[in-house]
Amino acid sequence: MPNYRRRFVDGGTYFFTVNLRDRACDLLVRRVVDLKAAYVATRDRHPFETVALVVLPDHLHCVWRLPPHDDDFPTRWRLIKSRFTRRIGIGAGEGRRKGERGVWQRRFWEHLIRDDDDLAVHTDYVHRNPIKHGFVEDLDDWPYSTWHRRGVGW
């Protein structure tokens, strides 16, 4: 049987994409305060550094740096998703599979950052995503991003 844990690296830096189940929904920006609370509560109990983050209406992208001797990003995402879902009041019975609860796609996409150039490319991708999707023309106009780090607190 293959060792799927080989892609998990202690202290690794990762790029993630996490999607809502309903890709036509604006839940993440409408309930961004609840998302932030779930994110911060998880980070407080299971530390990681947020290198870059952007929240869009139906998905988010981020780059995390995990602590040395820690590779457990799946637990962090499970906790963020479940905390957010509980905060917005959607019960487990409303979901289709365990962990989805009718809000999130079951999985997420991760990419292990290889070097400084890869980090720069992915950080730029995170921050430019609101322009890519046509939400703003200037990065300073998108409030749900670490682009400006002013009062974001992620």
C-alpha positions as CSV (number, residue, x, y, z in Angstrom):
1,M,0.0,0.0,0.0
2,P,1.4,3.5,-0.9
3,N,2.6,5.8,1.9
4,Y,0.4,8.8,1.4
5,R,2.0,10.6,4.3
6,R,5.1,11.2,2.3
7,R,3.7,14.5,1.0
8,F,3.4,15.7,4.6
9,V,6.5,17.5,5.7
10,D,7.3,18.6,9.3
11,G,7.5,22.4,9.4
12,G,6.5,22.5,5.7
13,T,5.1,25.5,3.9
14,Y,1.9,24.8,2.0
15,F,-0.5,26.5,-0.4
16,F,-4.2,25.5,0.0
17,T,-7.4,26.0,-1.8
18,V,-10.6,25.3,0.1
19,N,-14.0,25.4,-1.6
20,L,-17.6,25.7,-0.5
21,R,-19.9,22.9,-1.7
22,D,-22.1,25.5,-3.4
23,R,-19.7,27.4,-5.7
24,A,-22.4,30.0,-6.5
25,C,-22.6,31.1,-2.8
26,D,-21.2,34.1,-1.1
27,L,-21.2,32.6,2.4
28,L,-17.5,33.1,3.2
29,V,-17.5,36.9,2.7
30,R,-21.0,37.2,4.2
31,R,-20.0,35.3,7.3
32,V,-16.3,36.3,7.3
33,V,-16.4,37.2,11.0
34,D,-17.4,33.6,11.8
35,L,-14.8,32.2,9.4
36,K,-12.1,34.3,11.1
37,A,-13.2,33.2,14.5
38,A,-13.0,29.5,13.5
39,Y,-9.6,30.1,11.8
40,V,-8.1,32.0,14.8
41,A,-9.5,29.4,17.4
42,T,-7.9,26.6,15.4
43,R,-4.6,28.5,15.0
44,D,-4.5,29.3,18.7
45,R,-4.8,25.6,19.6
46,H,-2.8,24.2,16.7
47,P,-0.3,26.9,15.7
48,F,0.8,27.8,12.2
49,E,1.9,30.9,10.5
50,T,-0.3,32.5,7.9
51,V,2.0,33.7,5.1
52,A,-0.8,34.8,2.8
53,L,-4.6,34.4,2.8
54,V,-7.5,35.6,0.7
55,V,-11.2,34.9,1.3
56,L,-13.5,35.0,-1.7
57,P,-17.2,34.4,-1.7
58,D,-17.1,30.7,-2.3
59,H,-13.5,29.6,-1.7
60,L,-10.3,30.7,0.0
61,H,-6.6,30.4,-0.8
62,C,-3.8,30.5,1.7
63,V,-0.2,29.8,2.4
64,W,0.7,28.3,5.8
65,R,4.0,27.6,7.4
66,L,3.7,24.7,10.0
67,P,5.8,24.6,13.2
68,P,8.9,22.3,13.3
69,H,8.1,18.7,14.0
70,D,4.4,19.2,12.9
71,D,2.9,18.1,9.6
72,D,-0.8,17.9,10.5
73,F,-2.5,20.3,8.3
74,P,-5.6,18.0,7.7
75,T,-6.6,18.3,11.4
76,R,-6.3,22.1,11.2
77,W,-8.6,22.2,8.1
78,R,-11.1,19.8,9.7
79,L,-11.3,22.0,12.7
80,I,-11.6,25.2,10.8
81,K,-14.4,23.8,8.6
82,S,-16.3,22.3,11.5
83,R,-16.0,25.3,13.8
84,F,-17.2,27.6,11.0
85,T,-20.1,25.3,10.2
86,R,-21.2,25.2,13.9
87,R,-20.9,29.0,14.2
88,I,-23.2,29.6,11.3
89,G,-25.7,27.1,12.7
90,I,-25.9,24.4,10.0
91,G,-26.3,21.0,11.7
92,A,-24.6,17.7,10.8
93,G,-27.9,16.2,9.5
94,E,-27.9,18.8,6.7
95,G,-24.7,17.4,5.1
96,R,-24.2,14.7,2.7
97,R,-21.0,13.2,4.1
98,K,-19.2,13.4,7.4
99,G,-17.3,16.6,7.6
100,E,-19.1,18.4,4.8
101,R,-22.2,19.3,6.7
102,G,-23.7,20.8,3.5
103,V,-21.2,23.7,3.5
104,W,-17.8,22.6,2.4
105,Q,-16.4,20.4,-0.3
106,R,-15.1,17.3,1.4
107,R,-11.5,17.7,0.3
108,F,-9.1,20.6,-0.2
109,W,-6.2,21.1,-2.5
110,E,-2.7,21.4,-1.1
111,H,0.7,22.0,-2.6
112,L,4.0,21.7,-0.7
113,I,6.0,24.9,-1.4
114,R,9.4,23.8,-2.8
115,D,11.6,27.0,-2.6
116,D,11.6,30.8,-2.4
117,D,10.5,31.2,-6.0
118,D,7.6,28.8,-5.5
119,L,6.6,30.7,-2.4
120,A,6.6,34.0,-4.2
121,V,4.5,32.6,-7.1
122,H,1.9,31.2,-4.7
123,T,1.8,34.2,-2.4
124,D,1.2,36.4,-5.5
125,Y,-1.5,34.0,-6.7
126,V,-3.3,34.3,-3.3
127,H,-3.2,38.0,-3.2
128,R,-4.1,38.6,-6.9
129,N,-7.1,36.2,-6.8
130,P,-9.8,38.9,-6.2
131,I,-8.6,40.7,-9.4
132,K,-8.5,37.3,-11.3
133,H,-12.2,36.7,-10.4
134,G,-13.2,40.3,-11.3
135,F,-14.2,41.4,-7.7
136,V,-11.8,44.4,-7.7
137,E,-9.3,46.2,-10.0
138,D,-7.0,47.2,-7.1
139,L,-5.8,44.7,-4.4
140,D,-6.2,47.4,-1.8
141,D,-10.0,47.4,-2.4
142,W,-10.4,43.7,-1.3
143,P,-10.8,43.7,2.5
144,Y,-10.6,39.9,3.0
145,S,-6.9,39.4,2.3
146,T,-3.5,39.6,4.0
147,W,-2.3,41.8,1.1
148,H,-2.5,44.9,3.2
149,R,-2.2,43.3,6.7
150,R,-4.1,46.3,8.1
151,G,-6.4,45.1,10.8
152,V,-6.9,41.7,9.2
153,G,-5.6,39.7,12.1
154,W,-5.5,36.4,10.3
